Amino acid sequence: MGLDGGVKILVIGSGGREHALVWKLAQSPLVKQLWCAPGNAGTADEPLRGSGDTARNLKIAAEDLPALLDWAGKNRPDLTVVGPDNPLGMGIVDLFQKHGLPIWGPNQQAAQFEASKGFSQEFMERHGIPTARSGIFTDARAAKDFVASLHGRCAVKADGLALGKGVLVCQEVAEANRAVDSMLQARAFGAAGDKVVIQEFLEGTEVSLHALCDGRTALLFPTAQDHKRAFDQDQGPNTGGMGTYSPAPFLDAAQMAEIQARIIEPWRRGCLAEGIHYQGIIYPGIMLTPAGPKVLEFNARFGDPETQCYLPRLENDLAELLLASVSGTLDRVQLRWSPTSCVCVVMASGGYPGGYAKGKTITGLPEVAKRVNVKVFHAGTAREDDKIVTNGGRVLGVTAWAADLASARQLAYEAVELITFDGAYYRRDIGSKAL
């Protein structure tokens, strides 16, 4: 990998997370060429500081592993950066490594922390990582008996990957039994729901934490808080995330040290003990309960939309960090973070997370682009002739940063008001829990 001549990087994925990764990588003086497969209307034109070129999209789907391997074999990127969970669960890292192609992200064995909730639950129990009381079931009758023992207050989770939507939080027995039936019998999540994990309902405040790993070292990020429910005051169905902010004020330095000691360190030691080489991001969702922090579940990649709030605050060169993660040299790195607050408000298509229309013209983006300390990260967008149109459920992540949370929120919502598309909706309370 010739750093002197600059590096060529391929980013895989098409969401807001991937646009944020492309945007941050484009700021590195190391990066001379940058591609995104398949990308979106925002990833295609990010200017590269290191070469004066722009990032470019490739018409290859994130899950088309043979086509991605073929392209990488011919074009030899110095690093491939995997954004979404599905290619990781399918084993893209193992495939690229087998062909001598440097790639960032956990291999298929390590990606099980997200690809199988049952695997991660049993791992936590083996290594004494605090988590909810739970059971793993393939039989609906046995699952309902466990639901009854929890008086219906539980989370019913599809074991496999379900685009962030395979979790149904229930408060009563009948509701939880319906959730069990929808997964195990009606197969609402297909093969992802062949097995279900049922966890007791944990009371408290939920926060997102990330750590960058290289197989031996795990560097903890600051706090963020995601907003999973579709509507204000945490109403409506679970989504992939309707907005986030960072930092979240619910953890002081002593509590972060406790999480490092009670969660991240036992997880890291457990991986080493079981021969799991974990390189990439580990992202535990954590509930701050009266009995202390407990892990709800693990994710094996950057959160979306958390990435959109982390990367504007990150002062390190992202390309250098990811290269250090791949080369096993994170023990020589110190993460540096801006003291600013950052807020991301997701603008979604009407009907999301259910059915929604595509192809709606988006207006107002050039006006927002002129604003200082505001960035619109594209997610479900496409370019049609000279227009940008909707092409997904979560369409845009309107992100702003400022000296304090209230100012960052104001900047973000002022920008949101300038953007329109037919059927657009968004939450108006992102970050309000912190104020």
Secondary structure, 3 states (H helix, E strand, C coil): CCCCCCEEEEEEECCHHHHHHHHHHHCCCCEEEEEEEECCCCHHHCECCCCCCECEECCCCCCCHHHHHHHHHHHCCCEEEECCHHHHHHCHHHHHHHCCCCEECCCCCCCHHHHCHHHHHHHHHHCCCCECCEEEECCHHHHHHHHHHCCCCEEEEECCCCCCCCEEEECCHHHHHHHHHHHHCCCCCHHHHCCEEEEECCCCEEEECCEEEECCCEEECCCEEECCEEEHHHEEEECCCCEEEECCCCCCHHHHHHHHHHHHHHHHHHHHHCCCCCEEEEEEEEEEECCEEEEEEEECCCCCCHHHHHHHHECCCHHHHHHHHHHCCHHHCCCCECCCEEEEEEEECCCCCCCCCCCCECECHHHHHCCCCEEEEECCEEEECCEEEECCCEEEEEEEEECCHHHHHHHHHHHHHHCECCCCECCCCCCHHHC
